């Protein structure tokens, strides 16, 4: 039988599947997979789904809110690498303009307009999203549905609102990426994620950052250059755990000396409290047992890692197994179910984002 045809117990041809390949999640991996399937491998019927478009992946202002929105483009394009670069360039110009004076340029810097940056960032991410949905995916012959994809069994996907549709597929590919990890401390609901910090309506005067991975360090430096009082709280002696130690020491010096970031090593966040004036207090404890309160924070960024985005994905309905907090796959990216594959950061293979 053809790719989209299934057999009954007697080997007779039955009704075709709706799709030969259906991809759940349409970020960097999902988009590439669908277009390659059509153009390079000439797969007849290819479909994909992702949630309704939003600049965020949640509808509230807390990192604890559930992942209910998103959009074609995924984390990298809509709330990761691309908008982060907008912010990085914007902050980097602060150093460049200052350095230009030493080379003879008569530069009069009157300040930074946060609203202009935010509007330009939003316009670009929306443009990239629409380019995929309205042009590139249809041109490639890929059918795109808007709604959360959930496995009902090994060949059936339920697509939520607004599509509200059930489709079948011979082969299914999971490409749902990752979502921010929440550490379980009192007041965690007051914290924001890396999604939210790219959508703040105003540049915070004071920012507490929980964690010291690459996401935490990047945002800490950017906001410090904009004049924010940034406090980075982390348990190890140096930022960027797992990276080269010489680089970690150099980074720590540069963050403090060049950008003015306040580093709080060997310190654990204990709780986050909302003050009567609407600002936040982060209570911490150091490795030697001393306690400290960081008060009057406009925002508290929780940047303590990411985990596989499998909430409401229905893996258990199809028998797909996990390895820890990620989807288990073999060297060919096949899950524990023969016709279901998974790619990208949702899997237990090497993570793309830290390597890139």
C-alpha positions as a Markdown table, in Angstrom:
| # | Residue | x | y | z |
|---|---|---|---|---|
| 1 | Unk | 0.0 | 0.0 | 0.0 |
| 2 | Unk | 1.0 | 3.7 | -0.4 |
| 3 | Unk | 2.3 | 5.8 | 2.4 |
| 4 | Unk | -1.1 | 7.0 | 3.5 |
| 5 | Unk | -2.8 | 3.6 | 3.4 |
| 6 | Unk | -3.5 | 1.2 | 6.2 |
| 7 | Unk | -4.4 | -2.6 | 6.2 |
| 8 | Unk | -6.8 | -4.6 | 8.2 |
| 9 | Unk | -6.1 | -8.0 | 9.8 |
| 10 | Unk | -6.6 | -9.8 | 6.4 |
| 11 | Unk | -4.2 | -7.5 | 4.5 |
| 12 | Unk | -6.9 | -5.8 | 2.6 |
| 13 | Unk | -6.6 | -2.1 | 1.8 |
| 14 | Unk | -8.5 | 0.2 | 4.1 |
| 15 | Unk | -9.3 | 4.0 | 4.1 |
| 16 | Unk | -6.2 | 6.2 | 3.8 |
| 17 | Unk | -4.8 | 8.2 | 6.6 |
| 18 | Unk | -5.4 | 11.9 | 6.4 |
| 19 | Unk | -1.7 | 12.6 | 6.3 |
| 20 | Unk | 1.5 | 10.6 | 5.5 |
| 21 | Unk | 3.4 | 12.8 | 8.0 |
| 22 | Unk | 2.0 | 15.0 | 10.7 |
| 23 | Unk | 4.2 | 17.2 | 12.8 |
| 24 | Unk | 3.1 | 18.4 | 16.3 |
| 25 | Unk | 4.8 | 21.7 | 16.9 |
| 26 | Unk | 6.0 | 24.1 | 14.3 |
| 27 | Unk | 9.1 | 25.8 | 15.6 |
| 28 | Unk | 12.6 | 25.6 | 14.0 |
| 29 | Unk | 12.6 | 21.8 | 13.9 |
| 30 | Unk | 9.0 | 21.3 | 12.9 |
| 31 | Unk | 9.1 | 23.9 | 10.1 |
| 32 | Unk | 12.2 | 22.4 | 8.6 |
| 33 | Unk | 10.9 | 18.8 | 8.9 |
| 34 | Unk | 7.6 | 19.6 | 7.1 |
| 35 | Unk | 9.3 | 21.5 | 4.2 |
| 36 | Unk | 12.0 | 18.9 | 3.7 |
| 37 | Unk | 9.4 | 16.2 | 3.7 |
| 38 | Unk | 7.6 | 17.9 | 0.9 |
| 39 | Unk | 10.4 | 19.3 | -1.2 |
| 40 | Unk | 13.3 | 16.8 | -0.7 |
| 41 | Unk | 11.5 | 13.5 | 0.0 |
| 42 | Unk | 8.2 | 14.2 | -1.9 |
| 43 | Unk | 6.0 | 13.0 | 0.9 |
| 44 | Unk | 2.4 | 13.4 | -0.6 |
| 45 | Unk | 0.4 | 14.7 | 2.4 |
| 46 | Unk | 2.1 | 16.6 | 5.2 |
| 47 | Unk | 0.5 | 18.6 | 7.9 |
| 48 | Unk | 1.4 | 20.4 | 11.1 |
| 49 | Unk | -0.2 | 22.2 | 14.0 |
| 50 | Unk | 0.8 | 24.8 | 16.6 |
| 51 | Unk | -1.1 | 27.0 | 19.1 |
| 52 | Unk | -2.6 | 30.4 | 18.4 |
| 53 | Unk | 0.0 | 33.1 | 17.8 |
| 54 | Unk | 1.2 | 35.2 | 20.7 |
| 55 | Unk | 4.4 | 37.0 | 21.7 |
| 56 | Unk | 4.3 | 34.8 | 24.8 |
| 57 | Unk | 3.7 | 31.1 | 25.4 |
| 58 | Unk | 1.4 | 31.7 | 28.3 |
| 59 | Unk | -1.6 | 34.1 | 28.7 |
| 60 | Unk | -0.7 | 35.4 | 32.2 |
| 61 | Unk | 2.3 | 37.3 | 33.6 |
| 62 | Unk | 3.6 | 34.4 | 35.8 |
| 63 | Unk | 6.1 | 31.6 | 34.9 |
| 64 | Unk | 3.6 | 29.2 | 36.6 |
| 65 | Unk | 0.9 | 29.8 | 34.0 |
| 66 | Unk | 0.2 | 27.0 | 31.6 |
| 67 | Unk | 1.5 | 26.9 | 28.0 |
| 68 | Unk | -1.7 | 27.7 | 26.0 |
| 69 | Unk | -0.5 | 30.0 | 23.2 |
| 70 | Unk | 2.5 | 30.1 | 20.9 |
| 71 | Unk | 2.4 | 30.2 | 17.1 |
| 72 | Unk | 4.2 | 28.9 | 14.0 |
| 73 | Unk | 7.9 | 29.9 | 14.5 |
| 74 | Unk | 8.3 | 28.5 | 17.9 |
| 75 | Unk | 10.5 | 29.7 | 20.8 |
| 76 | Unk | 13.5 | 30.6 | 18.7 |
| 77 | Unk | 11.7 | 32.9 | 16.3 |
| 78 | Unk | 9.0 | 34.4 | 18.5 |
| 79 | Unk | 10.4 | 34.4 | 22.1 |
| 80 | Unk | 14.0 | 33.2 | 21.9 |
| 81 | Unk | 17.0 | 33.8 | 19.7 |
| 82 | Unk | 15.5 | 36.3 | 17.2 |
| 83 | Unk | 13.9 | 38.8 | 19.7 |
| 84 | Unk | 16.8 | 38.3 | 22.1 |
| 85 | Unk | 19.1 | 39.5 | 19.4 |
| 86 | Unk | 17.0 | 42.6 | 19.0 |
| 87 | Unk | 17.5 | 43.3 | 22.7 |
| 88 | Unk | 21.2 | 42.4 | 22.6 |
| 89 | Unk | 21.9 | 44.8 | 19.7 |
| 90 | Unk | 19.9 | 47.5 | 21.5 |
| 91 | Unk | 21.9 | 47.2 | 24.7 |
| 92 | Unk | 25.2 | 46.6 | 22.9 |
| 93 | Unk | 24.9 | 50.0 | 21.2 |
| 94 | Unk | 25.2 | 51.5 | 24.6 |
| 95 | Unk | 28.8 | 50.3 | 24.8 |
| 96 | Unk | 29.5 | 51.1 | 21.1 |
| 97 | Unk | 28.3 | 54.7 | 21.4 |
| 98 | Unk | 30.4 | 55.3 | 24.4 |
| 99 | Unk | 33.5 | 53.8 | 22.7 |
| 100 | Unk | 32.9 | 55.9 | 19.6 |
| 101 | Unk | 33.8 | 59.0 | 21.6 |
| 102 | Unk | 37.3 | 57.7 | 22.0 |
| 103 | Unk | 37.7 | 57.5 | 18.3 |
| 104 | Unk | 36.8 | 61.1 | 17.6 |
| 105 | Unk | 33.0 | 60.8 | 17.1 |
| 106 | Unk | 31.0 | 63.6 | 18.6 |
| 107 | Unk | 28.2 | 61.5 | 20.0 |
| 108 | Unk | 25.3 | 63.0 | 21.9 |
| 109 | Unk | 23.3 | 60.1 | 23.4 |
| 110 | Unk | 19.9 | 61.4 | 24.8 |
| 111 | Unk | 18.8 | 58.0 | 26.1 |
| 112 | Unk | 17.0 | 54.9 | 25.0 |
| 113 | Unk | 13.4 | 54.6 | 24.0 |
| 114 | Unk | 12.1 | 51.3 | 25.3 |
| 115 | Unk | 8.7 | 51.5 | 23.5 |
| 116 | Unk | 10.4 | 51.9 | 20.2 |
| 117 | Unk | 12.5 | 48.7 | 20.8 |
| 118 | Unk | 9.4 | 46.8 | 21.9 |
| 119 | Unk | 7.3 | 47.9 | 18.9 |
| 120 | Unk | 10.1 | 46.9 | 16.5 |
| 121 | Unk | 10.6 | 43.6 | 18.1 |
| 122 | Unk | 6.9 | 42.8 | 18.1 |
| 123 | Unk | 6.6 | 43.8 | 14.4 |
| 124 | Unk | 9.5 | 41.6 | 13.4 |
| 125 | Unk | 8.4 | 38.4 | 15.2 |
| 126 | Unk | 4.8 | 38.8 | 13.9 |
| 127 | Unk | 6.2 | 39.3 | 10.3 |
| 128 | Unk | 8.2 | 36.1 | 10.6 |
| 129 | Unk | 5.2 | 34.2 | 11.9 |
| 130 | Unk | 2.9 | 35.4 | 9.1 |
| 131 | Unk | 5.6 | 34.7 | 6.4 |
| 132 | Unk | 5.5 | 31.1 | 7.4 |
| 133 | Unk | 1.8 | 30.7 | 7.8 |
| 134 | Unk | 0.6 | 32.7 | 4.8 |
| 135 | Unk | 3.4 | 32.1 | 2.3 |
| 136 | Unk | 6.2 | 29.6 | 2.9 |
| 137 | Unk | 4.3 | 26.7 | 4.4 |
| 138 | Unk | 1.4 | 26.9 | 1.8 |
| 139 | Unk | 4.0 | 27.2 | -1.0 |
| 140 | Unk | 5.7 | 24.1 | 0.2 |
| 141 | Unk | 2.4 | 22.2 | 0.2 |
| 142 | Unk | 2.1 | 21.9 | 3.9 |
| 143 | Unk | -1.3 | 22.1 | 5.6 |
| 144 | Unk | -1.1 | 24.2 | 8.8 |
| 145 | Unk | -3.7 | 23.9 | 11.6 |
| 146 | Unk | -4.0 | 26.4 | 14.5 |
| 147 | Unk | -4.6 | 24.6 | 17.9 |
| 148 | Unk | -2.9 | 22.4 | 20.4 |
| 149 | Unk | -2.0 | 19.0 | 19.1 |
| 150 | Unk | -2.7 | 16.0 | 21.4 |
| 151 | Unk | -2.1 | 12.3 | 20.7 |
| 152 | Unk | -5.3 | 10.2 | 21.1 |
| 153 | Unk | -3.4 | 7.1 | 20.0 |
| 154 | Unk | -0.4 | 6.2 | 17.8 |
| 155 | Unk | -2.0 | 7.4 | 14.6 |
| 156 | Unk | -4.6 | 10.0 | 15.8 |
| 157 | Unk | -4.1 | 13.6 | 16.7 |
| 158 | Unk | -6.7 | 15.9 | 18.3 |
| 159 | Unk | -6.2 | 19.5 | 17.4 |
| 160 | Unk | -7.7 | 22.0 | 19.8 |
| 161 | Unk | -9.3 | 25.5 | 19.3 |
| 162 | Unk | -9.7 | 27.2 | 17.0 |
| 163 | Unk | -9.2 | 24.3 | 14.5 |
| 164 | Unk | -11.1 | 21.8 | 16.7 |
| 165 | Unk | -10.3 | 18.9 | 14.4 |
| 166 | Unk | -9.2 | 15.3 | 14.6 |
| 167 | Unk | -6.7 | 14.0 | 12.0 |
| 168 | Unk | -4.9 | 10.7 | 11.4 |
| 169 | Unk | -1.4 | 10.1 | 10.2 |
| 170 | Unk | 0.8 | 7.2 | 9.2 |
| 171 | Unk | 3.9 | 8.8 | 10.7 |
| 172 | Unk | 3.9 | 11.4 | 13.5 |
| 173 | Unk | 6.8 | 13.7 | 14.5 |
| 174 | Unk | 6.9 | 15.5 | 17.8 |
| 175 | Unk | 8.7 | 18.8 | 17.7 |
| 176 | Unk | 7.3 | 20.7 | 20.7 |
| 177 | Unk | 10.5 | 22.0 | 22.1 |
| 178 | Unk | 11.0 | 23.1 | 25.7 |
| 179 | Unk | 9.4 | 25.3 | 28.2 |
| 180 | Unk | 10.8 | 27.2 | 31.2 |
| 181 | Unk | 11.4 | 25.2 | 34.4 |
| 182 | Unk | 9.9 | 26.5 | 37.7 |
| 183 | Unk | 11.7 | 25.9 | 40.9 |
| 184 | Unk | 9.4 | 25.1 | 43.8 |
| 185 | Unk | 9.8 | 28.0 | 46.3 |
| 186 | Unk | 7.1 | 30.1 | 48.1 |
| 187 | Unk | 6.1 | 33.0 | 45.8 |
| 188 | Unk | 7.2 | 31.3 | 42.6 |
| 189 | Unk | 4.0 | 32.6 | 41.0 |
| 190 | Unk | 5.4 | 36.2 | 41.2 |
| 191 | Unk | 8.3 | 35.3 | 38.9 |
| 192 | Unk | 8.4 | 35.9 | 35.2 |
| 193 | Unk | 10.2 | 33.8 | 32.5 |
| 194 | Unk | 12.4 | 34.6 | 29.6 |
| 195 | Unk | 9.2 | 34.9 | 27.6 |
| 196 | Unk | 7.9 | 37.7 | 29.8 |
| 197 | Unk | 11.1 | 39.7 | 30.0 |
| 198 | Unk | 11.0 | 40.2 | 26.2 |
| 199 | Unk | 7.5 | 41.7 | 26.6 |
| 200 | Unk | 7.9 | 44.1 | 29.6 |
| 201 | Unk | 6.1 | 47.3 | 28.9 |
| 202 | Unk | 8.8 | 49.3 | 30.8 |
| 203 | Unk | 12.5 | 48.7 | 31.5 |
| 204 | Unk | 12.7 | 47.7 | 35.2 |
| 205 | Unk | 14.7 | 49.8 | 37.6 |
| 206 | Unk | 15.7 | 46.8 | 39.6 |
| 207 | Unk | 15.7 | 43.2 | 38.5 |
| 208 | Unk | 16.5 | 40.0 | 40.4 |
| 209 | Unk | 17.6 | 37.0 | 38.3 |
| 210 | Unk | 17.3 | 33.5 | 39.7 |
| 211 | Unk | 19.9 | 31.3 | 38.0 |
| 212 | Unk | 23.1 | 31.9 | 36.1 |
| 213 | Unk | 22.9 | 29.9 | 32.9 |
| 214 | Unk | 23.3 | 31.4 | 29.5 |
| 215 | Unk | 19.7 | 32.8 | 29.4 |
| 216 | Unk | 20.1 | 34.4 | 32.9 |
| 217 | Unk | 23.6 | 35.9 | 32.1 |
| 218 | Unk | 22.5 | 37.3 | 28.7 |
| 219 | Unk | 19.5 | 39.2 | 30.1 |
| 220 | Unk | 21.4 | 40.3 | 33.2 |
| 221 | Unk | 24.0 | 42.0 | 31.1 |
| 222 | Unk | 21.6 | 43.5 | 28.7 |
| 223 | Unk | 19.4 | 45.1 | 31.4 |
| 224 | Unk | 22.5 | 46.3 | 33.4 |
| 225 | Unk | 23.7 | 48.2 | 30.3 |
| 226 | Unk | 20.2 | 49.9 | 30.1 |
| 227 | Unk | 20.8 | 51.1 | 33.7 |
| 228 | Unk | 18.8 | 48.4 | 35.6 |
| 229 | Unk | 20.1 | 47.4 | 39.0 |
| 230 | Unk | 20.6 | 43.7 | 38.3 |
| 231 | Unk | 21.2 | 41.1 | 41.0 |
| 232 | Unk | 22.0 | 37.5 | 39.9 |
| 233 | Unk | 21.4 | 34.8 | 42.4 |
| 234 | Unk | 22.9 | 31.3 | 41.9 |
| 235 | Unk | 24.1 | 28.3 | 43.9 |
| 236 | Unk | 27.5 | 27.6 | 42.4 |
| 237 | Unk | 30.7 | 29.7 | 42.8 |
| 238 | Unk | 30.6 | 30.9 | 39.1 |
| 239 | Unk | 28.0 | 31.4 | 36.5 |
| 240 | Unk | 27.5 | 29.1 | 33.4 |
| 241 | Unk | 27.7 | 25.8 | 35.2 |
| 242 | Unk | 29.1 | 23.1 | 32.8 |
| 243 | Unk | 31.1 | 25.6 | 30.6 |
| 244 | Unk | 34.9 | 26.0 | 30.6 |
| 245 | Unk | 36.1 | 27.3 | 34.0 |
| 246 | Unk | 38.4 | 29.9 | 32.5 |
| 247 | Unk | 35.5 | 31.3 | 30.4 |
| 248 | Unk | 33.3 | 31.3 | 33.5 |
| 249 | Unk | 35.8 | 33.3 | 35.6 |
| 250 | Unk | 36.3 | 35.7 | 32.7 |
| 251 | Unk | 32.6 | 36.2 | 32.2 |
| 252 | Unk | 32.0 | 36.8 | 36.0 |
| 253 | Unk | 34.7 | 39.6 | 35.9 |
| 254 | Unk | 33.2 | 41.2 | 32.8 |
| 255 | Unk | 29.7 | 41.1 | 34.1 |
| 256 | Unk | 30.7 | 42.9 | 37.2 |
| 257 | Unk | 33.3 | 45.3 | 35.9 |
| 258 | Unk | 32.0 | 46.2 | 32.4 |
| 259 | Unk | 28.2 | 45.9 | 32.9 |
| 260 | Unk | 27.8 | 46.5 | 36.6 |
| 261 | Unk | 25.9 | 43.3 | 37.3 |
| 262 | Unk | 25.8 | 42.3 | 41.0 |
| 263 | Unk | 26.7 | 38.6 | 41.3 |
| 264 | Unk | 25.5 | 36.6 | 44.4 |
| 265 | Unk | 27.3 | 33.3 | 44.1 |
| 266 | Unk | 26.8 | 30.3 | 46.4 |
| 267 | Unk | 23.3 | 31.8 | 47.2 |
| 268 | Unk | 20.0 | 30.0 | 47.1 |
| 269 | Unk | 16.7 | 31.8 | 46.6 |
| 270 | Unk | 14.3 | 30.9 | 49.5 |
| 271 | Unk | 11.2 | 32.8 | 48.6 |
| 272 | Unk | 9.7 | 35.7 | 46.6 |
| 273 | Unk | 7.2 | 38.0 | 48.3 |
| 274 | Unk | 5.0 | 40.8 | 46.9 |
| 275 | Unk | 5.4 | 44.1 | 48.8 |
| 276 | Unk | 2.5 | 46.4 | 49.6 |
| 277 | Unk | 3.7 | 48.8 | 46.9 |
| 278 | Unk | 3.6 | 46.1 | 44.2 |
| 279 | Unk | 7.3 | 45.5 | 44.1 |
| 280 | Unk | 9.0 | 42.3 | 45.1 |
| 281 | Unk | 11.4 | 41.0 | 47.8 |
| 282 | Unk | 13.6 | 37.9 | 47.1 |
| 283 | Unk | 14.8 | 36.2 | 50.3 |
| 284 | Unk | 18.0 | 34.2 | 50.0 |
| 285 | Unk | 20.4 | 32.0 | 52.0 |
| 286 | Unk | 24.1 | 31.7 | 51.3 |
| 287 | Unk | 26.2 | 28.5 | 51.6 |
| 288 | Unk | 27.4 | 29.6 | 55.1 |
| 289 | Unk | 23.9 | 30.0 | 56.3 |
| 290 | Unk | 23.6 | 33.8 | 56.3 |
| 291 | Unk | 20.3 | 35.3 | 55.0 |
| 292 | Unk | 19.7 | 38.3 | 52.8 |
| 293 | Unk | 16.7 | 40.1 | 51.4 |
| 294 | Unk | 16.8 | 41.8 | 48.0 |
| 295 | Unk | 14.0 | 44.3 | 48.2 |
| 296 | Unk | 12.1 | 46.7 | 45.8 |
| 297 | Unk | 12.6 | 44.5 | 42.7 |
| 298 | Unk | 10.3 | 45.6 | 39.8 |
| 299 | Unk | 10.6 | 42.0 | 38.4 |
| 300 | Unk | 12.0 | 38.6 | 39.3 |
| 301 | Unk | 13.2 | 36.6 | 36.4 |
| 302 | Unk | 13.3 | 32.8 | 37.0 |
| 303 | Unk | 15.9 | 31.5 | 34.5 |
| 304 | Unk | 16.6 | 28.1 | 36.1 |
| 305 | Unk | 16.6 | 25.9 | 33.0 |
| 306 | Unk | 14.1 | 24.4 | 30.6 |
| 307 | Unk | 12.4 | 21.0 | 30.2 |
| 308 | Unk | 10.5 | 19.2 | 27.5 |
| 309 | Unk | 7.2 | 20.8 | 26.5 |
| 310 | Unk | 4.9 | 17.7 | 26.8 |
| 311 | Unk | 2.1 | 19.1 | 28.9 |
| 312 | Unk | -1.3 | 17.9 | 27.5 |
| 313 | Unk | 0.6 | 16.2 | 24.6 |
| 314 | Unk | -1.0 | 12.8 | 25.3 |
| 315 | Unk | 2.2 | 10.8 | 25.1 |
| 316 | Unk | 0.7 | 8.2 | 27.5 |
| 317 | Unk | -2.3 | 7.6 | 25.0 |
| 318 | Unk | 0.2 | 6.4 | 22.4 |
| 319 | Unk | 2.6 | 4.6 | 24.6 |
| 320 | Unk | 5.5 | 7.1 | 24.1 |
| 321 | Unk | 8.0 | 6.8 | 26.9 |
| 322 | Unk | 10.0 | 9.5 | 28.6 |
| 323 | Unk | 13.7 | 9.5 | 29.8 |
| 324 | Unk | 13.6 | 11.7 | 32.8 |
| 325 | Unk | 11.9 | 15.0 | 31.7 |
| 326 | Unk | 12.5 | 14.4 | 28.0 |
| 327 | Unk | 11.1 | 12.2 | 25.2 |
| 328 | Unk | 13.1 | 9.0 | 24.8 |
| 329 | Unk | 14.5 | 8.4 | 21.3 |
| 330 | Unk | 17.0 | 6.2 | 19.6 |
| 331 | Unk | 19.9 | 7.2 | 17.2 |
| 332 | Unk | 17.3 | 7.7 | 14.4 |
| 333 | Unk | 15.1 | 10.0 | 16.5 |
| 334 | Unk | 12.4 | 7.2 | 16.8 |
| 335 | Unk | 10.5 | 7.1 | 20.1 |
| 336 | Unk | 9.4 | 3.9 | 21.8 |
| 337 | Unk | 6.5 | 3.7 | 19.3 |
| 338 | Unk | 7.5 | 2.6 | 15.8 |
| 339 | Unk | 5.7 | 5.3 | 13.8 |
| 340 | Unk | 6.3 | 8.2 | 16.2 |
| 341 | Unk | 9.5 | 10.2 | 16.0 |
| 342 | Unk | 10.7 | 13.2 | 18.0 |
| 343 | Unk | 13.3 | 15.9 | 17.2 |
| 344 | Unk | 14.9 | 18.9 | 18.9 |
| 345 | Unk | 15.0 | 19.9 | 22.5 |
| 346 | Unk | 12.0 | 17.9 | 23.5 |
| 347 | Unk | 14.1 | 14.7 | 23.2 |
| 348 | Unk | 16.8 | 13.2 | 25.4 |
| 349 | Unk | 19.5 | 13.8 | 22.8 |
| 350 | Unk | 22.0 | 16.7 | 22.8 |
| 351 | Unk | 20.1 | 20.0 | 23.2 |
| 352 | Unk | 20.3 | 22.3 | 20.2 |
| 353 | Unk | 20.0 | 25.7 | 21.9 |
| 354 | Unk | 23.0 | 25.4 | 24.3 |
| 355 | Unk | 25.2 | 24.0 | 21.5 |
| 356 | Unk | 24.1 | 26.7 | 19.0 |
